[in-house]
Amino acid sequence: MAYSFNFGVIQANLDKFLLGLATGLALALAAILVGVLIGLVCAFAATAKPRLPRLLVAGYVSAIRNTPILVIVLFVYFALPQLGIRMGKYESFTLSLAVYAGAYLTEVFRAGLAGVPRGVVDAGRAIGLTGYQVALHVVMPIMFRNSLPAMGTTFISLFKDTSIAAVIAVPELTYQARKLNTETFRVAEAWTTASALYIATCLLIAAGLRQLERRFPKF
């Protein structure tokens, strides 16, 4: 028997899909904000002269980049409470995603730091700026501009990774599609709609990031 599409059930539950989409975007935004902080601290530590910070950062980056994000999410949500660290499902997933993002952003920012011309740094020091002022007003703006394309790619990747939150019952888009699929057995409609929303959102994010890049020409 041929499958008969019925998108009426999607229309009746569109508000849940859109709420799930908004939840996923919020999780990705919160994760990348925290991930940027982690990445910045680790990138500067990775370029520091003392060996210990460099070794710690290298260990963190290597461990996280070689661990599936699903394993990280399950560890934070199920294992940490056994150690006395308890968080809600939203907080635990955001932390997992932020730690995951931080490892990748560390490498992004380290590459951005390497792309800052030495002459610009020397010029900042020559006009009397302190080391902190040079880092804040000279190095970081150039580093962020150089890192902007990779940061945008990371944000899109994080948004898609929010689908993993469904495994701990966070009601984002994939969770809503799976729930509708279970309740109505409209398999094709549920996952077609979820896929279309993911694709459309990622394309809009990418277009917005391209516009942002044009506003800040590369150094």
C-alpha positions as CSV (number, residue, x, y, z in Angstrom):
1,M,0.0,0.0,0.0
2,A,1.4,3.4,-1.0
3,Y,2.0,5.9,1.8
4,S,-0.5,8.7,2.0
5,F,0.9,12.0,3.2
6,N,-1.2,14.1,5.6
7,F,0.4,17.3,6.7
8,G,-2.7,18.4,8.6
9,V,-1.2,16.9,11.7
10,I,1.9,19.0,11.2
11,Q,-0.2,22.1,10.9
12,A,-2.0,21.3,14.1
13,N,1.3,20.8,15.9
14,L,3.4,23.5,14.2
15,D,3.6,25.6,17.4
16,K,5.4,22.7,19.1
17,F,7.9,22.4,16.2
18,L,8.6,26.1,16.3
19,L,9.0,26.0,20.0
20,G,11.5,23.1,19.7
21,L,13.4,25.0,17.0
22,A,13.6,28.1,19.3
23,T,14.8,25.9,22.1
24,G,17.5,24.4,19.9
25,L,18.7,27.9,18.9
26,A,18.7,29.1,22.5
27,L,20.8,26.1,23.6
28,A,23.3,26.6,20.7
29,L,23.6,30.3,21.5
30,A,24.2,29.8,25.2
31,A,26.7,27.0,24.4
32,I,28.7,29.1,22.0
33,L,28.8,32.1,24.4
34,V,30.3,29.9,27.1
35,G,32.4,28.0,24.6
36,V,33.9,31.3,23.4
37,L,35.0,32.1,26.9
38,I,36.5,28.6,27.3
39,G,38.2,28.9,23.9
40,L,39.7,32.3,24.6
41,V,41.1,31.3,28.0
42,C,42.5,28.1,26.5
43,A,43.9,29.7,23.4
44,F,45.9,32.3,25.4
45,A,47.0,29.6,27.7
46,A,48.1,27.5,24.8
47,T,50.3,30.3,23.5
48,A,51.7,31.1,27.0
49,K,55.4,30.5,27.8
50,P,54.9,28.2,30.8
51,R,54.7,24.6,29.7
52,L,52.1,23.4,32.2
53,P,49.2,25.5,30.8
54,R,50.1,24.4,27.3
55,L,50.0,20.7,28.3
56,L,46.7,21.1,30.2
57,V,45.1,22.7,27.2
58,A,46.5,20.1,24.8
59,G,45.1,17.4,27.0
60,Y,41.6,19.0,27.2
61,V,41.4,19.6,23.4
62,S,42.6,16.1,22.6
63,A,40.3,14.4,25.0
64,I,37.2,16.4,23.9
65,R,37.8,16.2,20.2
66,N,38.2,12.5,20.3
67,T,35.1,11.8,22.4
68,P,31.7,11.7,20.7
69,I,29.4,14.5,21.9
70,L,26.7,12.0,22.8
71,V,29.1,10.3,25.3
72,I,29.8,13.7,26.8
73,V,26.2,14.6,27.2
74,L,25.4,11.2,28.8
75,F,28.4,11.5,31.1
76,V,27.4,15.0,32.3
77,Y,23.7,14.1,32.8
78,F,24.0,10.6,34.3
79,A,27.5,10.3,35.7
80,L,28.2,13.6,37.3
81,P,25.1,13.3,39.7
82,Q,26.7,10.1,41.0
83,L,29.7,12.3,42.0
84,G,27.5,14.9,43.7
85,I,27.3,17.4,40.8
86,R,23.6,17.8,40.0
87,M,22.2,20.0,37.2
88,G,18.9,20.2,35.3
89,K,18.7,18.8,31.8
90,Y,19.0,22.2,30.2
91,E,22.0,23.2,32.2
92,S,23.7,19.8,31.8
93,F,23.2,19.8,28.0
94,T,24.4,23.5,27.7
95,L,27.5,22.7,29.7
96,S,28.2,19.6,27.6
97,L,27.8,21.5,24.3
98,A,29.9,24.4,25.7
99,V,32.8,22.2,26.7
100,Y,32.6,20.5,23.3
101,A,32.6,23.8,21.5
102,G,35.4,25.2,23.7
103,A,37.8,22.5,22.5
104,Y,37.2,23.4,18.8
105,L,37.2,27.2,19.5
106,T,40.5,26.9,21.3
107,E,42.1,25.8,18.0
108,V,40.1,28.4,16.1
109,F,41.3,31.2,18.3
110,R,44.9,29.9,18.5
111,A,45.0,30.0,14.7
112,G,43.5,33.5,14.9
113,L,46.2,34.6,17.3
114,A,48.9,33.2,15.0
115,G,47.4,35.4,12.2
116,V,47.9,38.7,14.1
117,P,50.8,40.5,12.5
118,R,53.7,41.0,14.9
119,G,54.2,44.5,13.7
120,V,50.8,45.5,15.0
121,V,51.5,44.2,18.4
122,D,54.8,46.0,18.5
123,A,53.1,49.2,17.4
124,G,50.7,49.0,20.3
125,R,53.5,48.6,22.7
126,A,55.4,51.4,21.1
127,I,52.6,53.9,21.8
128,G,52.6,52.9,25.5
129,L,49.9,50.3,25.8
130,T,50.2,47.7,28.5
131,G,50.2,44.0,27.7
132,Y,46.6,43.8,28.8
133,Q,45.6,46.8,26.6
134,V,47.4,45.4,23.6
135,A,45.6,42.1,24.1
136,L,42.2,43.7,24.5
137,H,42.3,46.6,22.0
138,V,44.8,45.3,19.3
139,V,45.1,41.5,19.4
140,M,41.5,40.4,20.1
141,P,39.7,42.5,17.5
142,I,42.0,41.2,14.8
143,M,41.8,37.6,16.1
144,F,38.0,37.7,16.2
145,R,37.8,39.0,12.6
146,N,40.2,36.3,11.4
147,S,38.2,33.6,13.3
148,L,34.7,34.8,12.3
149,P,34.2,32.3,9.5
150,A,35.3,29.3,11.6
151,M,33.2,30.6,14.5
152,G,30.1,30.8,12.2
153,T,30.7,27.2,11.1
154,T,31.0,26.1,14.7
155,F,27.7,27.8,15.6
156,I,25.9,26.0,12.8
157,S,27.4,22.7,13.8
158,L,26.4,23.3,17.5
159,F,22.8,24.1,16.4
160,K,22.6,20.8,14.5
161,D,24.1,19.0,17.5
162,T,21.3,20.2,19.7
163,S,19.3,17.3,18.2
164,I,21.2,15.1,20.6
165,A,19.4,16.8,23.5
166,A,16.4,14.6,22.7
167,V,18.2,11.7,24.4
168,I,17.8,13.4,27.8
169,A,14.3,14.6,27.0
170,V,15.1,18.3,26.2
171,P,12.1,19.4,24.1
172,E,14.0,20.7,21.1
173,L,13.1,20.1,17.5
174,T,14.2,16.5,17.2
175,Y,12.4,15.6,20.4
176,Q,9.2,17.2,19.1
177,A,9.4,15.3,15.8
178,R,10.0,12.0,17.6
179,K,7.1,12.7,20.0
180,L,4.7,13.5,17.1
181,N,5.9,10.4,15.2
182,T,5.2,8.2,18.3
183,E,1.8,9.7,18.9
184,T,0.5,9.9,15.4
185,F,2.6,7.4,13.4
186,R,3.1,10.2,10.7
187,V,6.7,9.2,10.2
188,A,7.4,10.9,6.9
189,E,5.6,14.1,7.8
190,A,7.3,14.5,11.2
191,W,10.9,14.0,9.9
192,T,10.3,15.9,6.7
193,T,9.2,18.9,8.6
194,A,12.0,18.7,11.1
195,S,14.6,18.3,8.3
196,A,13.1,21.3,6.4
197,L,13.3,23.5,9.5
198,Y,16.9,22.5,10.2
199,I,17.9,23.2,6.6
200,A,16.1,26.5,6.4
201,T,17.5,27.7,9.8
202,C,21.0,26.7,8.9
203,L,20.8,28.5,5.6
204,L,19.5,31.7,7.2
205,I,22.3,31.6,9.9
206,A,24.9,31.1,7.1
207,A,23.5,34.0,5.1
208,G,23.5,36.2,8.2
209,L,27.1,35.3,9.0
210,R,28.2,36.1,5.5
211,Q,26.7,39.6,5.8
212,L,28.5,40.0,9.1
213,E,31.8,39.0,7.6
214,R,31.3,41.6,4.8
215,R,30.9,44.3,7.5
216,F,34.2,43.5,9.0
217,P,36.9,43.2,6.3
218,K,39.8,40.9,7.0
219,F,42.9,42.5,8.4
